[in-house]
Amino acid sequence: MSDDLDLPLVVPLTRPVGRRGFLTAAGLGAGALAATAVLRPSLLAAPAGAATSSSGNVLVYVFLRGAADGLSFLAPLGDPTLAAARPGVAIPDAAALPVDPHFGLHPAMTRIAALHASGRAAFVPAAGSPNPDRSHFFAQAMMERGSATDPSLTTGWLGRYLQATARSGEDLLRGLGVADGVPLSLRGSTAVAAPRLQSLSLDPAGGGVTAAQVQSALTAMYPAASNDALRSGATAALGVVRELAPIAASSAPPAAWTGGFGPAVWPVAKLIADGFPVEIATIDLGGWDEHDAMGSPTDPYANQTRLVAGLDSVLGMFFDQIGAAAARTTVIVTTEFGRRIALNGSGGTDHGRGMVMMALGAGVSPGVHGAWPGLVDTDAGDVRVVNDSRSVCAEVLSRRLRPVDLTTVFPGFDARPATWLGVTTA
Amino acid sequence: MDADPTDQHSGTEAGSAPERRLGRRSLLTGVGALAVAAVRPPRVTLPTTTTTTTAGPTTTTSAPASTTTSAPAPTTTTRPPAPTTTSTTPASTTTTSTLARGDAALALHVARRCSYGPTPDLLAEIRAVGPTAWIDGQLAWTAIDDSAADAIVTAWPRVGQTADQIAAGPQPGAVRSDLAAATAARAVFGRRQLHEVLVDFWWNHFNVDVTNNAAGPHCPAHDRDVVRPLATGRFADLLVAVAKSPAMLIYLDQALSRVDHGRLPIENYAREMLELHTVGVDGGYDETDVKEVAWLLSGWSLTNRTGTFLFRPEWHAIGPLGTGGDVLGWRPAGLDGVPAGESLLVHLAHHPRTAARLAHKLAVRFVGEHVRPTDAVVTDAARVYLANDTAIAPTVRSILTSTAFGESAGRRVRRPLEYYAATLRALRLQWDPARAGDFAAFTMSQLGQLDQIPHAWPTPDGYPDRDGAWTGAGSLVTRWNLATRAGNGFGLPAPTFDPARILGSPAPTTLGDALDRIAVSVLGEPLDRTARSAILTAIGLTATTRWNPAWSRSAIALVLQSPQHQVR
């Protein structure tokens, strides 16, 4: 590294996981939290039998924004190319947590390794889109559209699923994006977006005007709004305010969830734990664009280790929090593309191709799936994409959620079962 | 993908047959035509002849003359007293009043788009000189006395400091709230409103994240010395200045890019510069170009972590471009080092793809998401941009004087900073120097909940300029609750505002009268009928209920919760 230039080792592009936040998130178990759950009687009474819900199964789509480095998640064991390309940064064989005779996890992925050991974690290396564009924004958008070729699609793959399978009287919370606006993956549906649960209850207007009166005034005003996005956003907002009123007092994240990735995952964990009928939820976790100083996987304070540990910890906390609902909840973890095999001049990696996807939780077939092209036959120095990310999504969707025509969800992509990679159990 | 090119909002603007008859050219010109275009429901008789003749010199493609700060068009007197004209209009008195209404609607439209929110004073100012002259005056912002706002922002010392000073001083992390507060204060109290809107535009176009620990201390200088002075100048100058700005060099890792000892350059800045700052993702470059630019810019670095731009020749090599090839038509032609990088940046600033992309992005900002890259408002602006050597002021002027702009009233949703500032402006908040800290805290807390703390967007694409990105359920509920807080004066960083100023005197006699006065004061126009009756019904009273001044604050809150306060 630069010795005469005292620049920081950490120059993350996206919101950093603060060290303190990471330690908080990683250091505290979440077992105590489950006690705070408020179960909705209606769902307890009829968890799976209700006509509006075929299974009660849930899909959580976690998007790691900024191109998470797959080789820092799941590395081929005993591969001399990797060690040579990434001195000091490659996962050492001795430290890896093996999940396959040929692959091991980052040593900080203890919770995910435990999920694997209990048969609930599947990994797909060399995954991605056939579209080779290495722009974050373009690749993220194409991933969310579920298309490799059509940047003009205004809807997302999850939005099309929700829309195609919607029944009358569908619950407003069926689709939920933890974000300010509806993420592209959910567009095309009536999914709700909110960055946090606390922002879903109305205050009284003062002077004796109650929150209920405010709600009533807003409900009458906004159908006349001149802007489409404003009008539909307000309708959803007011419906959700009504629905979440019973848990308004307990919607803030508890202390263990306030650091790192916690606040982004908490709303989904809380709603599922409390029995709200969320079927599809999306979560964005940023900070993965590690162009410099990734550091050693065995150094707990290295940038990449902190990111990986933060992810591992929050996913573990998520499954703890949702308790019994874990038996019907599947999490897909993805990113837009992987990173270059070789380090750049600053101990980081530039934009690459093949990434690692994970499917965690219910209905997953444990282990490493799909083809592995190795690190010698590369795509201009990047891991080749040989496993289409849509195969993973299509398989999970088909096996876990409502029946849907996959050509609607993934237009122009052959998503027949013959193309699946076996990440789920039949 | 910064702006979704495929937007489903179709440009179905109702009516406006009279404008069509006028044809685009004439509409691009003067104040009167704009007024006509913006007036919607009440059909206005057109003072056709007068408007076209009084039109000032618009920035046309052939006039690179007025490149600097937008020549104030000699149209200030303009407003022809609505003479006679054609058609079925009743008496001339009626015509005048109709036109007066039209002027009010246009002034409101211009105020909503070109400022952080209408106030009675601002609307009066726009009506007094006419919208075009007002826009020209705003684009020539250096001539506007803004000493009051300049004095206000001195309350946050880091805004005036160098990175060295900030890093060496107490609490360098407070640069985030200092800069956010100063930005919000200029939006609320400043007089250079259109300049402030453009500063926000370019900050996001060249996004840097102030929460990045290393880049943060450089952000005040980036704001003060790069973005503000150049926000209406030549884009080429802005692009080069940003490329050398320590905040950007750190944020996109360029400062560490070196090719000595067999190292490879870092591609991050090179890629984002092409994709986000200039030609765009479909601008015709490929991965080879990205690598070539990364090599070309290797060694663009800093004196030290909190220092200034420094080219380090020992970290630099020209790379593959030294042996042939080009990047989007640019070749080194014997140049190397900093002159080569500058030459490439200037070339890209003048590239037609950059012109088209910037013109579209500005049109989306000022006109709406329904604007397509092929629309005349975009192609005209791109032509003006190139004809004026990439000057921003005439490009923006071209958009603001277009037919499309005039027809787009109320079609965009305020983003959180705009909503926040518009709320404080609507309440006519008075600055209290003793409560500068409270102002910063209130700004950070409210904009934090709304997820748009200035300069804190993490990724290089800047805060999204898409209505749908800001109308999620959580975002809207937070806005409604902010309206409640503000209307009631809870936590406002000032001596509680005075509702009597908003209600006017003599005091209203009925609830309906009070709501109408509040609306005209805080929204700049009457409450629409649906919203008015929604409020009355919800609180179980009628328009004729005798007004009780104790209701002032909650009535203001309810009006601020209306859809009209959400749009711009």
Interface residues (C-beta under 8 A of the other chain):
Chain A: S2 L5 D6 L7 P8 V10 V11 P12 L13 T14 R15 P16 R65 G66 D133 R134 S135 H136 F137 F138 Q140 A141 P151 S152 L153 T154 G177 A179 D180 G181 V182 R187 V192 A193 A194 P195 R196 S199 L200 S201 L202 D203 P204 A205 G206 G207 G208 V209 Q213 V214 S216 A217 L218 T219 A220 M221 Y222 P223 A224 A225 S226 N227 D228 A229 L230 R231 S232 G233 A234 A236 A237 V240 V241 G286 G287 D289 H291 D292 A342 N344 G345 S346 G348 D350 H351 A380
Chain B: M1 D2 D4 P5 T6 D7 Q8 H9 D209 T211 N212 N213 A214 A215 I250 Y251 L252 D253 A255 L256 S257 R258 V259 R263 L264 P265 I266 E267 N268 R271 E275 L276 V281 E287 V290 S301 L302 N304 R305 G410 R411 R412 V413 Q449 D451 P458 T459 P460 D461 P464 R466 D467 G468 A469 W470 T471 G472 A473 G474 S475 L476 V477 T478 W480 N481 T484 R485 G487 N488 F490 D528 T530 A531 S533 A534 I535 T537 A538 I539 A550 W551 R553 S554 A555 A557 L558 Q561 S562 P563 Q566 V567
